[in-house]
């Protein structure tokens, strides 16, 4: 059985039908409300964009009232690999339903995540047959899906942003992810926010905004 995700959304500021959609994936122990504010920030720049920020499928085992994409119990690396693979069908099903309901496609879709949500954005966004418009990952890490190394999937542009002083998710994980993605043929942009811990700083947000401006620019 596939779990159905739900959470806050912001309709296009233009008042019309959406021309793009951004799916915002929160971190471990948070909920969809944690990232929907990015939609208020970016909605001013892209008024035809729909923003949706679903709650992760499972209640968080360590944070009352929060949610998790996968548990943190077990070995760190093996747990992330197993957990991301287990959560992947839930998020893919959500995307398919979203596209069916809005008439939009992968090419109109941006996946943006923070921390564990960034891991899911990268895991799912780099393992689809359809090419997304872009992926933005704050303070995350690439967990390659089965078949990734064989080059079986579409390759959307990716922005990786990480705080230099992050003690929750090692910034070297984003650095290593950038290299893996570049070696696999992805267009990758990578930014380290000096002195910043586990969060999104102003310079990191601006870096992501500049990246999105390029990704959303009309195609020649």
N, C-alpha and C positions, 0 to 999 in steps of 0.2 A: 504494500500500500504506500502510495506517495503522499507525504504530508503537504498540505496546502499552506503556503506562507501568507502572512498578512502583516500590515503595519501602516504607518502614516504615509501620506502622499501629498504632493503639491501639484495642482494642475498648472498648465501653462499660464504665465502672467498675462499673455496676450488675450486670453479668454477664448481662443480658438482651439481647433483640434491640434494635438501634439504633432510636431514634425520630428522630434527626437525624444528619447527617453534615457534617463540616467537611473541606474539601480545602485543604491547606496547600501553597502554591507557593513554593519557595525562590528565592533570588536567583542571579545569574550567578556561575558557578564553584563553587557549593555543591552540596548534594545533599539528599535528603529528610530525612536525619537532622538537618539544620540547624534545621528548624522544628518537628519533631515534639514538642519540649519544650513548645510552646504547648498541645499536647493534654493534657499532664500538668497544666499550670496550669489550663486551663479545664475539664478533665474532672471536677475536684472540684466545680465549679459546675453542670455539666450531665452527670450520670453516665450518661445514656442516649444520649450522643453518641458516634459513631464518628469517629475522626480518621485521615485518610490523607494521606500526604505523599510523593507520587510524585517520583522523579527526573525531571528534564527529559529530553527525548528524545535530545539530542545530547551527546557528550563536549565539554567546554569547550575551546576552542581556546587559551585562555590560562592554564588552571589544571588541572594534572595530577590526575586522579581526580575532578574536579568535572564539572558538567553545565551546559548552557545551553539556554534556551528558543529563543534565536536568537543569531546572532553579532553582535559589536559592530563588525565591519569595515564600511567604507563610510561614507556620509554619516549623521550621527547621526539626523536626523529621518526621512529616507527609509528608512534601515536599520531603524529601529524599526517603521515602518509595514509594510514588506515582511516583516520577521521575525515580527511578531505575527500577521499574516495567514497566514503559512506554518505557524506552530505551532498556530494555532487548531483545525484539524480533529483534531489529535492529542488535545488537551485535551477537546474536545467528545465525541470517541469514548470517552475515559476516563470522562466523566460518564455517558454513556448506558449503558456497561457497568456502572458502579457502581450506577446506579439499577435496572438489570435484576437484578443480583445481590442487592441488599438489599431490594428492594420499596419503597425510598424514592423521592421525587420531587424536582423542582427546589424545590418549596416547603419541603422539609425540609433544604435544602442551603445551606451557607455557603461561599463562596470567600474565602480569606484568603491574601494573598501579601506578600512582602517584595521590594522593589527590582524586578528584572526579573520576578519572580513576581507582584508587585503589578500590574505592567503587564499581564500575562497575565490575572490575575483580573479586572481592569477591562475589558480588551478582550473577553474571552469572556463575562463576567457581564452586560455591557450589550448583548450581541448575540445573546441567546437569545429564542426565542418564549415559553419558559416562564419564569415569574418566580421567581428564586432567593429564599431567605429573606433573605439579606443578602450584602454584599461588604465586606471589610475590606482596605484597601490601605495598607501601611506603606512609606514612602519610594519611592513609585512615580510613575506618570503615566498619564493616560488616553490610549490610542491608539484613537480611534474606529474601529469597524469600518465597512465599506461598508454604507450604509443607516441608520447611526446618526442622522445629521442629519435624515433623513426621518421619524424617530420610529416605525420599523417594529418595534421590539423591546420586550420587557417591561422594567419599570423597578423593580428591587429597591432597597431602601434601601442607602446607601453611606456608609462611614466612611473618611476619608482622614486619615492621621497621618504627620507628617514632622518630622525634626529640623531645627531652625532653622539649624544650622551644617553641614548636609550638603554636602560638597564632591564627592560622587560623583553623586548625582541632585539637581539644583537644587530646593530646596523650592518655588520659584515654579511648578514643574510641577504640584505637588499643588494649589497655590492656584488656578492657571488651570483645572485639572481640576474643582475644586469649582464654579467659576463656570459652566463648560460644562455640567456635569451638572445644576446647579440651573436653568439656562436651558432645559434640555431636559425639565424636569419631574420630575427625580429628587429624592427626599428625601436630602439630603446633610448629613453632619456632618463638620466639618473641625477638626483640632487640630495646632498647632505645638508641638513640645517645645523650650523655650528652651535654647540652648547645646548641643544634642545634634547629633552628626554623623550618619554613615550607620549607624544602628542603631535598636533599639527600646528606649526609655527607660521607666522605671517609670510616669511620668505618661501616656505614650502607650499603654502596655498597659492602664492603668486606664480611659483614655478608650474604648479598644476594648471592654473588658469591660462598661462601662456601656452602650455602644451595643448590644452583643449581648444584654444583659439585656432591653432594650426590644424588640429584634427577635424574641427568642425567647419573650417573654411570651405566655401564652395569649390567643388572640383572643376578644374579647367576643362 
